Amino acid sequence: QVQLVESGGGLVQAGGSLRLSCVASTRTSRYYTMGWFRQPPGKEREFVAAISGSGDTTDYADSVKGRFTISRDNAKNTMYLWMNRLKPEDTAVYYCAARRNTILSRNFYYDWGQGTQVTVSS
């Protein structure tokens, strides 16, 4: 099991930017697909972005495509989510997740962080 810790959340005005980080307790090698999810207030958790173990393949939800960028540094066991042109509807608790599988997926993640709050004011 991989322990994951997110950081970088906060309060930002609409149009602003934030960078989220997710540090893993163990080496998240190329065998781990990793992803970002979010849970807006009063709603279910939803997929945001995913990245393959090597980092060369990514997937984004339509709602964030072109504004968010996912990346990872396996040498540092860290994944990032660069969020630009933030909107009030991006307000949510953001979670990072990992799965020991090389196939990029929006589902079947079994290791989760505790979440970090992102609030975008209008």
C-alpha positions as CSV (number, residue, x, y, z in Angstrom):
1,Q,0.0,0.0,0.0
2,V,1.2,3.5,-0.8
3,Q,0.6,6.4,1.5
4,L,-0.1,9.7,-0.3
5,V,0.0,13.2,1.0
6,E,-1.3,16.2,-0.9
7,S,-0.4,19.8,-0.4
8,G,-0.7,23.1,-2.2
9,G,-4.4,23.8,-1.8
10,G,-5.8,27.2,-0.7
11,L,-7.9,30.2,-1.5
12,V,-7.5,31.9,-4.9
13,Q,-9.4,34.3,-7.0
14,A,-11.0,33.3,-10.2
15,G,-8.5,33.4,-13.0
16,G,-5.6,32.6,-10.7
17,S,-3.4,29.6,-10.4
18,L,-2.3,26.9,-7.9
19,R,0.0,24.0,-8.0
20,L,-0.9,20.8,-6.0
21,S,1.7,18.3,-5.0
22,C,1.3,14.6,-4.0
23,V,4.1,12.9,-2.3
24,A,4.2,9.1,-2.1
25,S,5.6,7.2,0.8
26,T,7.2,4.6,-1.4
27,R,8.8,4.7,-4.8
28,T,6.0,5.2,-7.3
29,S,7.8,3.7,-10.2
30,R,6.7,3.4,-13.8
31,Y,4.4,0.5,-12.7
32,Y,2.0,3.0,-10.9
33,T,-0.6,5.0,-12.7
34,M,-1.5,8.1,-10.7
35,G,-4.4,10.4,-10.8
36,W,-6.1,13.5,-9.3
37,F,-9.8,13.5,-8.3
38,R,-11.9,16.1,-6.7
39,Q,-15.1,16.3,-4.6
40,P,-17.1,19.6,-4.9
41,P,-19.3,20.6,-2.0
42,G,-22.4,18.4,-1.9
43,K,-21.3,16.4,-4.9
44,E,-19.7,13.0,-5.6
45,R,-16.0,12.6,-6.2
46,E,-15.0,13.0,-9.9
47,F,-12.0,12.3,-12.0
48,V,-9.8,15.2,-12.9
49,A,-6.6,13.9,-14.5
50,A,-4.4,10.8,-14.7
51,I,-0.8,10.1,-15.8
52,S,0.9,6.9,-16.8
53,G,3.9,5.5,-14.8
54,S,6.4,6.8,-17.3
55,G,4.7,10.2,-17.5
56,D,4.3,10.2,-21.2
57,T,0.6,9.6,-21.4
58,T,-2.1,11.7,-19.7
59,D,-5.8,11.9,-19.6
60,Y,-8.0,14.9,-18.5
61,A,-11.6,15.5,-17.7
62,D,-13.2,17.8,-20.3
63,S,-13.9,20.3,-17.6
64,V,-10.2,20.9,-17.0
65,K,-8.7,20.2,-20.3
66,G,-6.5,23.1,-21.5
67,R,-6.4,24.6,-18.0
68,F,-4.8,21.9,-15.8
69,T,-1.6,20.0,-16.4
70,I,-0.6,16.8,-14.6
71,S,3.0,15.8,-14.3
72,R,5.2,13.5,-12.1
73,D,8.8,13.2,-11.0
74,N,9.4,9.5,-10.2
75,A,12.8,10.3,-8.7
76,K,11.1,12.4,-6.1
77,N,8.0,10.2,-5.7
78,T,5.9,13.2,-6.4
79,M,3.0,14.1,-8.7
80,Y,1.8,17.6,-9.5
81,L,-1.3,19.3,-10.7
82,W,-0.8,22.7,-12.3
83,M,-4.1,24.5,-12.2
84,N,-4.5,27.7,-14.3
85,R,-7.4,30.0,-15.1
86,L,-9.3,28.7,-12.1
87,K,-13.0,29.0,-11.9
88,P,-15.4,29.0,-8.9
89,E,-16.7,25.6,-10.1
90,D,-13.2,24.2,-9.5
91,T,-13.8,24.6,-5.8
92,A,-13.4,21.2,-4.2
93,V,-11.4,18.9,-2.1
94,Y,-8.7,17.5,-4.3
95,Y,-7.4,14.0,-3.8
96,C,-4.4,12.2,-5.3
97,A,-4.6,8.4,-6.0
98,A,-2.4,5.6,-7.2
99,R,-2.9,2.2,-8.6
100,R,-0.3,-0.5,-9.4
101,N,-1.1,-0.9,-13.0
102,T,0.5,0.4,-16.2
103,I,-2.8,1.0,-18.0
104,L,-4.0,4.5,-17.8
105,S,-7.5,4.6,-16.2
106,R,-10.1,6.8,-14.6
107,N,-11.2,4.0,-12.3
108,F,-9.9,1.3,-9.9
109,Y,-7.6,3.4,-7.7
110,Y,-7.0,1.8,-4.3
111,D,-4.5,4.1,-2.6
112,W,-5.7,7.6,-1.7
113,G,-4.5,10.7,0.0
114,Q,-6.4,12.7,2.6
115,G,-7.2,15.6,0.3
116,T,-6.5,19.2,0.1
117,Q,-9.0,22.0,-0.1
118,V,-9.1,24.3,-3.1
119,T,-11.4,27.3,-3.0
120,V,-11.9,29.7,-5.9
121,S,-13.6,32.9,-5.2
122,S,-15.5,34.9,-7.8
